[in-house]
Amino acid sequence: MHESSQSAAPPEGAEGYLWNEDLAPTQEVQRTWGWVNFAALWVGMVICVPAYLLASGLIAQGMNWWQAILTVFLGNFIVMVPMLLIGHAGAKYGIPFPVLLRASFGTVGARLPGVLRGLVACGWFGIQTWVGGSAIYHIVNGLSGAMFVGTPLPFLDIDIAQLVCFLAFWGIQVVFILRGMESIRWLETLAAPVLLAICLGMLYWAYVSADGFDAMYAKPSAFVPGGAREGEFWRVFLPGITAMVGFWSTLTLNIPDFTRYARSQRDQVIGQALGLPLPMALLAFISVAVTMATVTVFGEEIWDPLEIAGRLGGGAALLGLCMLIVATLTTNLAANVVAPANGFSNLAPHKISFKMGGLITAGLGIAMMPWKLLDSAGSYLFVWLVGYSSLLGPIAGILITDYFFIHKCQLTVEDLYMREKSYEFSGGWNLRALAALALGIAPNVLGFLYAAGVVESVPEVWQRIYDNAWFVGAIVSSVSYYLLMRKSVVPEKLSSGA
């Protein structure tokens, strides 16, 4: 357990535009999260439609069942490592992600990576809100005989009922945002067993409907000799791994926003280790089994669970869609509200609270028109997931290198809230961190432009580098940052409880 209690009062000399109660180190009384809470948090975040789409999306790209599940498991096992490393700082010092950034990017410069992380979360918030709204849309039309299916609106490309349902689910989440962090913890812990029951119910449906799992086992890989994508396995597997890492690369960065409430390092490590890789692998197995069962039931592969529920009809469809709404709500609030709310608060702590930051997130989530990000499995996996991982990987590399190899896990907490102190660097900006960030992003730019369709062709080497965007970015930025910072003076004054 953390050795000292931190006061909610600002440290003497703290700048008002660097401190507020939401960004302050957690007090001892606030450290109530045990390993069960962390495991429940991850179950609540893992079981959601976008995570379900990971494995079924890989099936759509040509993998067989075990290749897809293995890819999901490996990716999530890999991403757990930096997650635990970055989470260490939150558990030790009780500081959130935007404040931890100040140790490496500077008291002012931390705003840049914080906003980059926040904007990605806004996109995810929008995607999850669209999924939840779509579930409401299917329920309404299922009960009314498709009465509310209409013509797509100009520019938006969705009908008016879809827009209303999207905004309705958005409004539900705003209620939790206004109630704060404790309501999110309560919801996650309560919903976890319900979500596990949903998964087992889906698996049972797939088993019964398809007369076992033979259909799943029998589906060949498209990469075998004579297959539709013969010899292309590595071209799907490598970016697939990167997409799996990219899926949680957002939480990898801002995990201190949660571990700052941990009772001990042991609680955050055990809880996350139990809550992330295995549930993701289970969901992947269910996703593949259900997708294969749709061939037997509907005569075609359907990888969108919302469409499956809609086709089932009756009470089963209604129950399934209601459960999808719960799953989406738990994921979105934890994964895509906390980080940007703190990140936007960090821009102007004296003016923007956690709740105001959450409302900004919600607003941007609408403006991004998330339904356009989910047009196809290819764009979802290889443009959106891999694309933003090329931004977040370099930030993770810098954070880990700074905390473990430059500062040796020793931070002067009070200086993180002051100017002209240990983390001032040059006018509040660590130019070496910005240079390392740019170097980490640079190798993936051409590959992203090609994947997004901005340019027609690039040399294949850049495409292959982009396939491993998160890893390339993290390694390049980490090495660059270490080389640039190795001669810098590390603050000798340690925080209490260090």
C-alpha positions in Angstrom: 0.0 0.0 0.0 1.1 3.6 -0.6 3.2 4.7 2.3 1.9 8.2 2.7 -1.3 10.0 2.6 -1.5 12.9 0.1 -3.6 16.0 0.9 -6.1 17.3 -1.6 -4.7 20.8 -0.9 -2.3 22.1 -3.5 1.4 21.9 -2.5 2.9 25.2 -1.4 3.9 27.1 -4.6 1.7 25.1 -6.9 0.6 27.0 -10.0 -3.2 27.3 -10.3 -3.1 26.4 -14.0 -1.3 23.1 -13.2 -3.4 21.9 -10.3 -7.0 21.1 -9.4 -8.7 18.5 -7.2 -9.2 16.1 -10.1 -5.5 16.1 -11.0 -4.1 16.1 -7.5 -2.4 13.0 -6.1 -5.0 10.6 -4.6 -5.3 10.6 -0.8 -5.0 7.4 1.2 -8.7 7.3 1.8 -9.3 7.3 -2.0 -7.1 4.2 -2.5 -9.9 1.6 -2.4 -9.4 -0.4 -5.6 -8.4 -4.0 -5.0 -7.5 -6.6 -7.6 -11.1 -7.6 -7.9 -12.0 -4.1 -8.9 -9.3 -4.0 -11.6 -10.2 -7.4 -13.0 -13.9 -6.3 -13.1 -12.8 -3.0 -14.7 -11.2 -5.0 -17.5 -14.0 -7.4 -17.9 -16.3 -4.5 -18.3 -14.1 -2.9 -20.9 -13.2 -6.0 -22.8 -16.7 -7.3 -23.4 -17.9 -4.8 -26.0 -18.8 -4.8 -29.7 -15.6 -3.3 -31.0 -13.5 -5.9 -29.1 -15.8 -8.6 -30.5 -15.2 -7.3 -34.0 -11.4 -7.8 -33.6 -11.5 -11.6 -34.1 -14.4 -11.7 -36.5 -12.7 -9.0 -38.5 -9.6 -11.2 -38.8 -11.8 -14.0 -40.0 -13.1 -11.6 -42.7 -9.5 -11.0 -43.6 -8.9 -14.7 -44.2 -7.8 -16.3 -40.9 -9.2 -19.5 -39.6 -10.4 -19.8 -36.0 -7.2 -20.6 -34.2 -5.2 -18.1 -36.1 -7.6 -15.3 -35.2 -7.8 -16.3 -31.5 -4.0 -16.6 -31.2 -3.5 -13.2 -32.8 -5.9 -11.6 -30.3 -4.3 -13.3 -27.3 -0.7 -12.5 -28.3 -1.6 -8.9 -29.0 -3.3 -8.5 -25.6 -0.5 -10.4 -23.8 2.0 -8.1 -25.3 0.1 -4.8 -24.6 -0.3 -5.9 -20.9 3.4 -5.4 -20.3 3.6 -1.7 -21.0 0.2 -1.4 -19.3 1.7 -2.7 -16.0 4.9 -0.7 -16.4 3.1 2.7 -16.9 0.5 1.8 -14.3 3.3 1.5 -11.7 3.7 5.3 -11.5 0.0 5.8 -10.8 -0.1 3.2 -8.0 3.1 4.6 -6.5 2.4 8.3 -6.5 -1.3 8.6 -7.0 -1.0 10.8 -10.0 -3.1 10.7 -13.2 -1.8 10.3 -16.8 -1.6 14.0 -17.7 0.5 14.8 -14.6 2.9 11.8 -15.2 3.4 13.2 -18.7 4.9 16.4 -17.2 8.0 14.4 -15.9 9.0 13.7 -19.5 7.4 16.4 -21.7 7.6 19.3 -19.2 4.9 21.0 -17.2 3.5 22.8 -20.3 4.6 20.3 -23.0 2.6 17.5 -21.4 -0.5 19.1 -22.9 0.4 18.0 -26.4 0.6 14.2 -25.9 -2.3 14.5 -23.5 -4.5 16.1 -26.2 -3.3 13.5 -28.8 -4.5 10.7 -26.4 -7.7 12.6 -25.7 -8.6 13.1 -29.3 -8.2 9.3 -30.0 -10.5 8.6 -27.0 -13.0 11.1 -28.4 -13.0 9.0 -31.6 -13.5 5.8 -29.5 -16.2 7.4 -27.5 -18.0 8.2 -30.7 -17.6 4.6 -32.0 -18.9 3.1 -28.8 -21.8 5.6 -28.6 -22.7 4.7 -32.2 -22.7 1.0 -31.3 -24.9 1.6 -28.2 -27.2 3.8 -30.3 -27.5 1.1 -33.0 -28.6 -1.4 -30.4 -31.4 1.0 -29.4 -32.2 1.5 -33.0 -32.6 -2.3 -33.6 -34.7 -2.6 -30.5 -37.1 0.2 -31.6 -37.5 -1.2 -35.1 -37.8 -4.8 -33.9 -40.7 -3.9 -31.6 -42.4 -1.6 -34.2 -42.0 -3.8 -37.4 -39.2 -1.6 -38.8 -41.4 1.5 -38.6 -38.5 3.8 -38.0 -36.3 2.8 -40.9 -35.9 5.8 -43.1 -33.9 7.5 -45.8 -30.3 8.5 -45.0 -29.9 12.2 -44.3 -27.7 14.2 -46.6 -24.0 14.4 -45.5 -24.6 12.3 -42.4 -25.6 9.1 -44.3 -27.8 7.8 -41.5 -31.5 8.2 -41.1 -33.2 10.4 -38.5 -34.1 7.5 -36.2 -30.4 6.3 -36.1 -29.4 9.9 -35.2 -32.0 10.1 -32.4 -30.9 6.7 -31.0 -27.3 7.7 -31.2 -28.0 10.9 -29.2 -30.2 9.0 -26.7 -27.3 6.7 -25.8 -25.0 9.7 -25.7 -27.3 11.3 -23.1 -27.3 8.2 -20.9 -23.5 8.4 -20.7 -23.5 12.1 -19.9 -25.5 11.3 -16.7 -22.6 9.1 -15.5 -20.0 11.7 -16.6 -21.7 14.2 -14.4 -21.8 11.8 -11.4 -18.0 11.3 -11.6 -15.4 8.5 -11.1 -17.1 6.6 -8.3 -20.2 6.0 -10.3 -18.0 4.4 -13.0 -16.3 2.1 -10.6 -19.7 1.1 -9.2 -21.1 0.3 -12.7 -18.0 -1.7 -13.8 -18.0 -3.9 -10.7 -21.8 -4.5 -10.9 -21.8 -5.2 -14.6 -18.9 -7.6 -14.8 -20.7 -10.9 -13.9 -23.6 -9.9 -16.1 -21.3 -9.4 -19.1 -19.6 -12.8 -18.5 -23.1 -14.4 -18.5 -23.8 -12.7 -21.9 -20.7 -14.2 -23.4 -21.5 -17.7 -22.2 -25.1 -17.3 -23.5 -23.7 -16.3 -27.0 -21.4 -19.3 -26.9 -24.3 -21.6 -26.1 -26.4 -20.2 -28.9 -23.6 -20.8 -31.4 -23.0 -24.3 -30.2 -26.7 -25.3 -30.4 -27.5 -23.4 -33.6 -24.5 -24.9 -35.5 -24.8 -28.4 -34.0 -21.4 -28.0 -32.3 -18.3 -26.3 -33.4 -17.5 -28.5 -36.4 -18.3 -25.7 -38.8 -15.8 -23.4 -37.0 -13.1 -26.0 -37.0 -13.6 -26.9 -40.7 -13.3 -23.4 -42.1 -9.8 -23.3 -43.7 -7.4 -20.4 -43.7 -7.4 -18.3 -46.9 -3.6 -18.3 -46.8 -3.0 -22.0 -47.5 -1.9 -23.2 -51.0 -4.8 -22.7 -53.3 -6.5 -20.4 -50.9 -7.9 -17.0 -51.9 -5.0 -15.2 -50.2 -2.2 -17.8 -50.6 1.1 -16.8 -49.0 -0.3 -13.6 -47.5 -0.5 -14.8 -43.9 2.2 -12.5 -42.5 0.7 -9.5 -44.3 -2.4 -10.0 -42.2 -0.9 -11.4 -39.0 1.7 -8.6 -38.4 -0.7 -5.7 -38.8 -3.3 -7.8 -37.0 -1.0 -8.0 -33.9 -0.4 -4.3 -34.2 -4.1 -3.7 -34.4 -4.6 -5.8 -31.2 -2.0 -3.8 -29.4 -3.4 -0.6 -30.9 -6.8 -1.5 -29.5 -5.7 -1.0 -26.0 -2.7 1.3 -26.6 -5.0 4.1 -25.5 -5.5 2.5 -22.0 -1.8 1.6 -22.0 -1.0 5.4 -21.7 -3.7 6.5 -19.3 -3.8 3.5 -17.0 -2.4 5.6 -14.2 -5.8 7.3 -14.2 -7.1 4.1 -12.6 -4.0 2.6 -10.8 -3.8 5.8 -8.8 -6.7 4.4 -6.8 -5.0 1.0 -6.2 -4.5 -0.2 -2.7 -1.1 -1.6 -3.7 1.1 -2.4 -6.7 0.1 -6.1 -6.2 -3.6 -5.2 -6.7 -3.1 -3.4 -10.0 -0.7 -6.1 -11.4 -2.9 -9.2 -10.4 -6.1 -7.5 -11.4 -4.9 -6.4 -14.8 -3.1 -9.7 -15.5 -6.4 -11.6 -14.8 -8.7 -9.2 -16.4 -7.2 -8.5 -19.9 -5.5 -11.3 -21.9 -7.7 -14.3 -21.0 -11.1 -12.5 -21.3 -10.0 -11.1 -24.6 -9.1 -14.6 -25.8 -12.5 -15.9 -24.5 -14.3 -13.2 -26.4 -12.3 -13.9 -29.5 -13.3 -17.6 -29.3 -17.0 -16.6 -28.9 -16.8 -14.2 -31.7 -15.4 -16.8 -34.1 -17.9 -19.4 -33.0 -20.8 -17.1 -33.4 -19.6 -15.9 -36.8 -19.3 -19.4 -38.0 -22.7 -20.3 -36.6 -24.3 -17.5 -38.7 -23.3 -19.5 -41.8 -25.5 -22.3 -40.7 -28.4 -20.2 -39.4 -28.4 -17.4 -42.0 -26.4 -18.8 -44.9 -23.7 -16.2 -44.7 -20.9 -14.9 -42.4 -22.2 -12.0 -40.2 -19.4 -10.5 -38.1 -21.5 -7.7 -36.6 -23.4 -8.9 -33.4 -25.9 -6.0 -33.8 -27.0 -7.4 -37.1 -27.1 -11.0 -35.7 -29.4 -9.8 -32.8 -31.6 -7.9 -35.3 -32.0 -11.0 -37.5 -32.9 -13.3 -34.6 -36.0 -11.3 -33.7 -38.4 -11.8 -30.8 -37.5 -11.8 -27.1 -34.0 -13.2 -27.7 -33.1 -10.2 -29.9 -34.5 -7.8 -27.4 -32.6 -9.3 -24.5 -29.4 -9.5 -26.5 -29.6 -5.9 -27.6 -30.3 -4.7 -24.1 -27.2 -6.6 -22.9 -25.1 -5.1 -25.7 -26.2 -1.6 -24.5 -24.9 -2.5 -21.0 -21.6 -3.8 -22.4 -21.1 -0.8 -24.5 -21.9 1.6 -21.6 -19.4 0.0 -19.2 -16.6 0.0 -21.8 -17.1 3.6 -23.0 -17.3 5.2 -19.7 -14.1 3.6 -18.4 -12.0 3.5 -21.5 -13.0 6.6 -23.4 -14.1 9.2 -20.9 -11.6 9.2 -18.0 -8.5 9.8 -20.1 -9.7 12.7 -22.2 -11.6 14.3 -19.3 -8.3 14.4 -17.4 -6.4 15.4 -20.5 -8.7 18.3 -21.3 -8.6 19.3 -17.6 -4.9 19.5 -17.9 -5.1 22.2 -20.6 -6.5 24.6 -18.0 -7.0 23.0 -14.6 -8.2 26.3 -13.1 -11.1 26.4 -15.6 -11.8 22.8 -16.7 -12.8 20.1 -14.2 -13.0 16.4 -14.8 -16.7 16.7 -15.5 -16.2 19.6 -18.0 -13.5 17.6 -19.7 -15.9 14.7 -20.0 -18.5 16.9 -21.6 -16.0 18.2 -24.1 -15.2 14.5 -24.9 -18.8 13.7 -25.4 -19.2 16.7 -27.8 -16.2 15.8 -29.9 -17.4 12.2 -30.1 -20.5 13.4 -31.9 -18.6 15.7 -34.3 -16.3 12.9 -35.5 -19.3 11.0 -37.1 -18.0 7.6 -35.9 -20.2 5.5 -38.1 -18.0 6.4 -41.0 -15.0 4.8 -39.2 -16.8 1.4 -39.2 -17.5 1.1 -42.9 -15.5 -2.1 -43.3 -13.3 -4.6 -41.4 -10.3 -3.4 -43.3 -10.7 0.3 -42.5 -11.5 -0.5 -38.9 -8.5 -2.7 -38.3 -5.8 -1.3 -40.5 -6.6 2.4 -40.8 -8.2 3.4 -37.5 -6.6 1.0 -35.1 -3.1 0.8 -36.6 -3.2 4.5 -37.5 -3.7 5.8 -34.1 -1.3 3.3 -32.6 1.4 5.0 -34.7 0.8 8.1 -32.6 0.4 6.4 -29.2 3.3 3.9 -29.4 5.9 6.7 -29.4 4.3 8.3 -26.3 4.4 4.9 -24.5 8.0 4.4 -25.4 9.0 7.8 -24.0 6.9 7.4 -20.8 8.4 4.0 -20.0 12.0 5.0 -20.7 11.7 8.3 -18.7 10.1 6.7 -15.7 12.3 3.5 -15.4 15.6 4.5 -17.0 15.9 8.2 -16.6 14.2 8.9 -13.3 14.6 5.3 -11.9 11.0 5.4 -10.6 11.7 8.4 -8.5 9.6 11.5 -9.1 9.4 14.8 -7.1 5.6 14.9 -7.0 5.2 18.5 -5.8 7.4 19.8 -8.6 5.0 18.3 -11.1 2.5 21.0 -10.2 5.0 23.9 -10.3 6.9 26.0 -12.9 10.6 26.8 -12.6 11.2 23.5 -10.8 12.5 20.0 -11.8 10.3 19.5 -14.8 10.5 23.0 -16.3 13.1 22.1 -19.0 12.9 24.9 -21.6 9.9 27.2 -20.8 7.9 24.2 -19.6 8.7 22.2 -22.8 11.2 19.3 -23.0 12.3 19.7 -26.6 14.2 16.4 -26.5 10.9 14.5 -25.7 9.2 16.3 -28.6 12.1 15.4 -30.9 11.9 11.7 -29.8 8.1 11.8 -30.4 8.5 13.2 -33.9 11.2 10.5 -34.7 8.9 7.8 -33.5 6.0 9.0 -35.6 8.0 9.6 -38.8 8.6 6.0 -40.0 4.8 5.3 -40.1 3.6 8.4 -42.0 3.9 7.1 -45.5 2.4 3.8 -44.6 -0.6 5.5 -43.0 -1.2 7.8 -46.0 -1.2 4.7 -48.2 -3.5 2.7 -45.9 -5.9 5.7 -45.7 -6.0 6.1 -49.4 -4.4 9.5 -49.4 -1.6 8.4 -51.8 -1.9 5.7 -54.4 1.4 3.9 -53.8 4.5 3.9 -51.6 7.5 1.6 -51.5 6.6 -1.7 -49.9 9.2 -1.3 -47.1 7.0 1.6 -45.7 3.9 -0.5 -45.9 5.6 -3.3 -43.9 6.9 -0.7 -41.3 3.4 0.6 -40.9 2.2 -3.0 -40.3 4.1 -2.8 -37.1 3.3 0.8 -36.4 3.0 0.7 -32.6 6.2 -1.3 -32.1 8.3 0.7 -34.5 7.1 4.0 -33.0 7.6 2.8 -29.4 11.1 1.5 -30.1 12.3 4.4 -32.1 11.0 7.0 -29.6 12.3 5.0 -26.6 15.9 4.7 -28.0 15.9 8.3 -29.3 14.6 9.7 -25.9 17.2 7.7 -23.9 20.1 8.9 -26.1 18.9 12.5 -26.0 18.3 12.5 -22.2 21.1 10.3 -20.9 23.3 13.3 -19.9 20.4 15.3 -18.3 20.4 15.8 -14.6 17.7 13.8 -12.8 16.1 15.6 -9.8 17.5 14.4 -6.6 14.7 15.6 -4.4 12.2 12.8 -4.0 8.5 13.0 -3.2 7.2 11.7 0.1 6.4 8.1 -0.2 8.8 7.6 -3.1 
